[in-house]
Amino acid sequence: MKTYILTRSIFPEDKERITIDIALKSEKHKYPFRLFDGDGELYYEGLSIEKDSFDPLDDEMDNSGCTEIHYLNNGRWEEL
């Protein structure tokens, strides 16, 4: 099982990947996250099975240059 899935991307070429990821979603993917680049631009949104995992950032960093991951915690986005 993937530790996270992507649900949104700014990159059109990720459309098929997003469709596949959403099909793999389980009840364990319940922690929303967002990935940003160094300029604060939102690149990805997704769901993780852990509320404090760096896996999405580690995996997507090389593809997009993302440098920050934020998780939704009690209604507020917080950077790890």
C-alpha positions in Angstrom: 0.0 0.0 0.0 1.2 3.5 -0.9 1.8 5.7 2.2 0.2 8.6 0.3 -1.8 9.4 -2.7 -2.0 12.6 -4.8 -5.4 14.1 -5.4 -4.4 17.3 -7.2 -1.4 18.5 -9.3 -0.7 21.7 -11.2 1.0 19.6 -13.9 -1.3 18.4 -16.7 0.9 15.4 -17.3 -0.1 14.1 -13.8 -3.7 13.6 -14.8 -3.5 9.9 -15.3 -1.4 9.4 -12.2 -4.0 11.3 -10.1 -6.7 9.0 -11.4 -4.7 5.9 -10.5 -3.8 7.3 -7.1 -7.5 8.1 -6.3 -8.5 4.6 -7.3 -5.9 3.3 -4.7 -7.3 5.4 -1.9 -8.2 3.5 1.3 -9.7 4.5 4.6 -6.2 4.8 5.9 -5.4 7.8 3.6 -7.0 10.4 5.9 -4.4 13.1 6.5 -4.6 15.9 4.0 -1.3 17.4 2.9 0.0 20.1 0.5 3.4 20.4 -1.2 4.9 23.8 -2.1 7.9 25.0 -3.9 10.5 27.4 -2.5 8.4 30.4 -3.7 5.3 29.2 -1.8 3.5 28.0 -4.9 1.2 25.1 -4.3 2.1 22.1 -6.6 0.3 19.1 -5.1 -2.4 18.1 -2.7 -3.0 14.6 -1.4 -3.8 12.3 1.5 -1.3 10.4 3.7 -1.8 7.5 6.0 0.4 9.3 8.6 -0.1 12.8 9.9 3.6 13.7 9.9 5.2 11.8 7.1 7.8 13.3 4.8 7.3 10.6 2.2 5.3 12.8 -0.2 7.9 15.5 -0.1 10.8 13.1 -0.4 9.2 11.4 -3.4 8.0 14.5 -5.3 10.9 16.8 -4.6 13.0 15.6 -7.5 10.0 15.8 -9.9 9.0 19.4 -9.1 11.4 21.1 -6.8 8.9 21.0 -3.8 10.6 22.1 -0.6 7.7 22.3 1.9 5.0 20.0 3.2 2.0 21.2 5.2 -0.6 19.0 6.9 -4.1 20.0 8.0 -4.2 19.9 11.7 -7.3 21.0 13.6 -8.5 23.0 10.7 -5.2 24.8 10.1 -2.4 24.1 7.7 0.9 23.5 9.5 4.4 23.1 7.9 6.4 20.1 9.1 
